[in-house]
Amino acid sequence: MRELRAYAAREDYRVVEEAIDDGHSGADPHRPGLRRVMELAEGGGIDVVLAKKRNRLFRSRLYRLLWDQDLGELGVKLIALDDTGNRFGDAMQDEFAEWEREEIARRTQDGLLEKCRGGLVIKRKRAAYGYRASEDGNALEVSEPEMEVVCRIFRSVAEGTAVRSVRRSLERDGIPAPSGIGRWNQTTIRNIIGSELYVPHTYDEVAMLVEPGVAARLDRGSVYGLWTWNTRKTTRRKVWDEAAGESRSATTMLRVPRKSGSSCRCPTPACRERSCRRRGRASKTTPASRRGRPSASGNSPKVFCAAESAGTP
């Protein structure tokens, strides 16, 4: 801020307001500081917006062009201390900032992939239902209360109960959904039934899918769930919520094939239920749209809850 204040003093600008967007990505055009800039511009309260560097304003060439146009129509100019004063030079800086952001994201993804290949899970904001993160965040541990609910779901479906009835039963008993609220979603239940995380895998099955060093740490007599990473394409974007006066994340999950070697699986403890045995891998042979539903012939999906809880690798 010191350099910006000095520049404003030299140019005889009167500073109306200062904004710092700590913790927000430069790729987010809805972050609070930019929203405040637009509010002041629309109200006629400013003529110039100062930034120390061009990439502090945006790390997207497209957003920069759009904001230049919108603010220009309001008589407001964006100025950065590292502006070249040349249209092509400034465009090159914007392109480099966007490329650098993409490279940082790519290197981060590569690092996470190597971590997963080493048998460590990637810590997320919330662990998968039925589990909790270990103290160091590198493994999953069974959360007994939630895992009992998981096994209840498997037992109910194995007995021929429809997914809709399972949902109603959980809500009737006041069992919170994975989101923390009382209402369950049928898609959530189907995802649990079809997830590799809950389907037990033998040592031989797991050894074919993980690195040799990870397989060497496993118990040959135990069964494991498989925590998967980067098997689905995830698109996140910021959407401005006018009612709340803030931006929120909108996430889209797409099941699309990944390039070979860009995804991985990590062995985790398995469910501990003895009463429900599976005779076939329904989750791997049944389309996702029918997982957890009785088949046309009236037979229920064949499911299993493993008896043992395998040790964390």
N, C-alpha and C positions, 0 to 999 in steps of 0.2 A: 504493500500500500504506500510505502514511503516514496517510491519512484513515481507512482501515479499522482500523488499529491504534489510532488515537485513539478511534474509536467503540467498539471492543471494550473499551478501558480505561474509558471513561465508563460503559459498561453492566455493567462487572465481569465481562466474558467472559474466559475463558482460551483463548488462541489455541493450537489443537492443531497446525495445519498451514497453510501458505500455498501457493497454486497459481497459476501464470501460464500461460495458454494462448496464447503468442505464435505467430503464423502459422496459427492455426486459425480457421475461420469460426464466427461465432456461430450459424449455421444448423445446425452439426454437433452432434447430441446425444451423439455418441460420442467427443468429444475427450478427451484424457487427464485434464484437470482435473475434468471432470464424472464420468468413470469413478471417479476417486479419491474424489470426494464420495460417490458411491453406496456404494463399498466401506466408507468410514468410517461412513456412516449404517447400513448393514446390520450392521456390527460393533458398533454402539452407541457409537461413539467420539466423536460430535458431537451437538449439539442445535440448532445454528444455522449457517447458511451465509451469509456476508456477501459482498456485491459492491458496487462503487462505484456502478454504474448497473444498472438492470434489464436493459438490452440487452446488458450484458456477460455475463449468464447465458444468455440466449436471444434470438434474433431471429425466433422463431416462436411465435405465440400458442398453437398446439396443443401444442408441446413444453413450454412453460411450464405449462400446465394439467396435463399428464400428470405432470410432475415435482413439481408442488405436491401432487398426489394421492398419488404414490408415496412421497415423503418425508414427507408428513403421516401416512401410515400407520405410518411408522417413528419418528414423534415428532420429526421434524426440520423446521425452518422456514427458508424462503428469505427473506433480508432484503437490500434494496438501499438505499443512502443516499438515493436519489431517490424512494423509495416515497411515494405520496401519503397512504397510510392509508385511501384510499377505493377501494372495489372497482371502481367505474366509472372513476375516474381512472387506476388502475393498468392496467385493461384498455385504455384509450385509449393509454397509453404502449407497451404491448405491440403493439397494432395498428400504431402509428406506426413502431415499430422494424422490423416485418416489411415494411411498405410502403416504408420507406426502403431496406431491403436490396434489394427488387425494383427500385426506381428506380435504384439504383447499378448493378445488373446490366444494366438496360435501356440506361442511358447508355453503359456500357462496350461493349455490343453495337453500339450506334449508331456509336461511335467506331471500332470495328474494321471496321465495314462501310464507312465513309468511307475508311479506310486502304486497304482492298482495292480499292475503286473507283478509287483513285489508282494502281493497278498494283503495289501492294506486298503481299507475302504476309504472313500473320499467323504470327509465330513460334510454334512449338509445341515441346513437350518433345523430340520426335524428328521429324526431317524425313521426308517420304515416302520409301519405299524407292527407291533409285536416285539420290537427291539428298542434298545437305547444305545447311545454311543458310549464307548469305553471312555475312561478318564482322559486318555491321550487323543481320543477321537479317531483312532486308526482302525478300530474294529467295532463289530456289533455284538451286543450282549442281549440275551433273551430278557424281555420284560414280561414277567410271569402273568400279571393280570391281563395284559393285552394279548399275549399268546394264547391264553385260555379262550379268549373271544375268537381268535383265528381258528383254533381247533374246533370250537363250537360251530363255526361257519362250515368247516369241512365235514363235520359229522352230519349236520343238517342236510347238506346237499347230497351226501352219500346215501342218506336215508330216503332221498327222493323229494325233499322239500324244495319248492320253487324259490328262486332268488328273491322274488317279491315278498314271499312269506318270511324268509329269513330276515329281510330288512325290517318288516313289521315286528317280528319277534324281538329283535335287538332294540328297537325304539320303545316297544312296550315295556321292556325290562329296564329302561333308562340307561342303557349302555352308550356312552358318548362315542360318536364317530371319530375316525382318525383326525378330522379337522378340529375336534374338541367340542363340537356342538352335538345336540341330541339326535339330529336327523341324519340317517344313513342314506347313501346313494347306491343304487343298484349297480352302477358301473364300478364303484369302489369295491363292492363285494366280488364282482366278476374278476376284477383285476387281482384281488387277493387269491382267488381260486386258481387263476392262470399264471401267477407269478412263479418264476424259478426260485425265488427266495424261500418259498414255503414247500415246494416240491422236493422231497428228499432225493439225494443223489449218492450213489455208492462212491467209494474211493476211486475205482477204475473210471467211472464216468467223469468225476471231477478232474482226475489226472490228465484226461484228454483235453481239457479246456483251460488249464492254468499252466504257468511256467513250472519246469521241473523242480526248481528250488522251492516253490510253494508246495507242490505235491509231496516233497520229501518231508515236510513238517506235519503232514496229516496222519491221522490214525486210520490204518487200513480197515479196521473193523467198525468204523463209525459211518454215519451218513451226514450229509451236509446240504444246506441250502446254498444257492448261488446268488450273490449280490451282483447285479449287472451295472455296468457304467458305459454311457455313451452309445447305447443300443438304439436310442430314439433321438430324432432330431427335435431339439427344443428351441422355439423362437420366443423371445421375450421382448416386449416393447412397452414403452411408457405411454399411458393414456391419461390425459388431463381430466380430472373429475371436478366439474364446475361446482357441484353441490358441496363437496368436501373441501374445495379450495386447495387441492394438492394433486400430485400425479400418483398414479398407482400402476403396478405392473400387470400386464395382461400376458399370460403364458399360453402358448400353443404347443401341444405335444403331437408330433407326427411320427408314425411308425414307418420309417423309410430305411432301406438297406444302407449300412455304413460301409465305407471302404474297408477292405481287408486289413486287419491289424489296428484299426482305429477305435475298437471297443474291446472290453475285457470283462472277465468274471472273477469274482473273489469268493472263496468258500467262507461260509458263516455257520454259526450254530443252527441246528434244525429244530423243528417243532417237537414237543415231547409227548405226543398223544399215542397211546397204545390201542385204543378201542376202534380206531378207524384205519383200516388197511386198504391200500390202493393196489389194484391188479393191472392197471395200465396207465400210461401217461396221457390222460385225457387232455391235460393242458397243452400238450405239444401236438396233438392230433386233431383237436377240436377248434374250429374257427373262433376267434375272440368274441364274435357276436353271439355264439351259442354256449360259451363257457359258463358252467354253473346252471344251465337249463336242462331239463329232461329232454332226451332225444325224441325224435318223432315216433320211435317204436315204443316209447314209454320207459326205456332204461335210463337210469340216472348216470351222470358222469362218474367215472371211476376215480376216486380220490384217496389220498392217504395222508395221515399225519405221522411223521416218523416217531419212533419210540425213544431214540437216544438224543441227547444234546451234545453235539460234537464240540470239542474244544476249539477255542479261537486260534487260528494259525498264527 
